[in-house]
Amino acid sequence: MSVRIIISTEETRLKFGQRIQRCYGCFVAFYMKDMWLGEDATYYCEHCKDDTMFHFEQFSRVLDVSKLPSLQTDKEPH
């Protein structure tokens, strides 16, 4: 039996923003909250982005981050 911990949408979005991702342009690692999403589903830093990309604040509000497997919290009772 597993117990699922439910957290709010905003908490989930903030947790997603704390993930680390490498910039596709310069390959330096950044927090997701500091990145821009390109049209081809790649992430870029502030220095490598262009005007067609969406900042984390924009794309994370329309993305259902609660569906991401890495943000699912299952705890097995002992």
C-alpha positions in Angstrom: 0.0 0.0 0.0 1.4 3.4 -0.8 0.4 6.8 0.6 0.5 9.8 -1.7 1.4 13.1 -0.3 -0.6 15.9 -1.9 1.0 19.3 -2.2 -0.5 22.4 -3.7 0.0 23.4 -7.4 2.2 26.4 -6.4 4.4 24.3 -4.2 4.8 21.7 -7.0 5.7 24.5 -9.4 8.3 25.9 -7.0 9.8 22.4 -6.5 10.0 22.0 -10.3 11.8 25.3 -10.5 14.5 24.0 -8.1 15.5 21.3 -10.6 18.8 21.6 -12.3 19.0 21.7 -16.1 21.9 22.4 -18.5 21.6 25.2 -21.0 21.4 23.8 -24.5 23.5 26.8 -25.7 26.5 27.0 -23.3 26.0 23.7 -21.3 26.2 25.5 -17.9 23.8 24.2 -15.3 21.0 26.4 -14.0 17.9 26.1 -11.9 14.8 25.6 -14.0 13.4 28.8 -12.5 16.1 30.8 -14.2 15.7 29.3 -17.7 13.8 29.8 -20.9 12.0 27.2 -22.9 12.7 27.0 -26.7 10.2 25.9 -29.3 12.0 22.5 -29.7 11.6 21.7 -25.9 15.1 22.7 -25.1 16.1 25.0 -22.2 18.4 28.1 -22.4 19.9 30.5 -19.9 19.5 34.2 -19.9 22.6 34.7 -22.0 21.7 32.1 -24.7 18.0 32.7 -25.0 16.3 34.6 -27.8 13.0 36.6 -28.1 10.9 33.6 -29.2 11.5 31.7 -25.9 9.3 31.5 -22.8 10.6 32.1 -19.3 10.0 29.6 -16.5 7.3 31.8 -15.0 5.3 31.6 -18.2 5.7 28.0 -19.2 5.5 26.5 -15.7 2.0 28.1 -15.2 0.6 26.3 -18.2 2.5 23.0 -17.7 0.9 20.4 -15.4 4.0 19.8 -13.3 2.1 17.5 -10.9 2.1 14.9 -13.7 5.9 14.7 -13.8 7.1 11.4 -12.4 10.0 13.0 -10.5 7.6 15.1 -8.6 5.3 12.3 -7.5 5.9 11.4 -3.8 5.0 7.9 -2.8 5.9 6.5 0.6 5.7 2.9 1.4 4.5 2.2 5.0 6.8 0.1 7.1 
